Amino acid sequence: MTEHFATGNGISLCYETIGSPGNRPLLLIFGMYGQLIWWDDALCRQLASEGFFVTRFDNRDSGRSQHLTTPPHLLRTALRLTRPAYTLTDMAEDALGLLDHLHIPAAHIVGASMGGMIAQELALRHPHRALSLTSMMSTPHALTIGRRTDPTLLPYLLRRHPTDLDGYIRTSMAMLRKLSSPTCPSTKTARGPSCAAATPEASTPTAPTARWQPS
């Protein structure tokens, strides 16, 4: 799988495609801090084998996509003490710009976590561009709906990830353990390679698996 870059909505996005461009287009959108490789390679290949042209990408401020000069302060924004640097609508427009770059008039849209919110924004604002919408482990962007997040998750979601290799893997694995189902826990064997592949590029510039820049 080869990384490519596209500029849409004024933001440079890193993306990969899997499958034949003539197949049914499928856009995968991950959530907060999630990089394109969090959509597992095997899953993407399986989707491609089922007749989809799969596109996965790094959201702004993650992975190899453009990082803003002044990143948002998540805690202050969550508490509404400051205006956000950008909104879910902006991120939906980023995804739309990627579809435009790929000359895809409409696609099946799949989002996970915050990516589900972005997917919903995209489908609501541009319904003619969404062949279908799948929103996983997500919620509508409304204060009165779906606010059942375990409070113990907040420190993992709101803090910045470490910029060193060991620290990033450690905190990523800790968050995955928190997010995993108690009946189907995420293990180091299953998730360790994904965490390692998303290591901080700035601290390991020569590492062959490094593809992440600190958020």
Summary of the structure (lengths in Angstrom):
residues: 215
radius of gyration: 16.7
end to end distance: 23.7
largest distance: 47.1
contacts: 641
relative contact order: 0.14
helix: 37%
strand: 20%
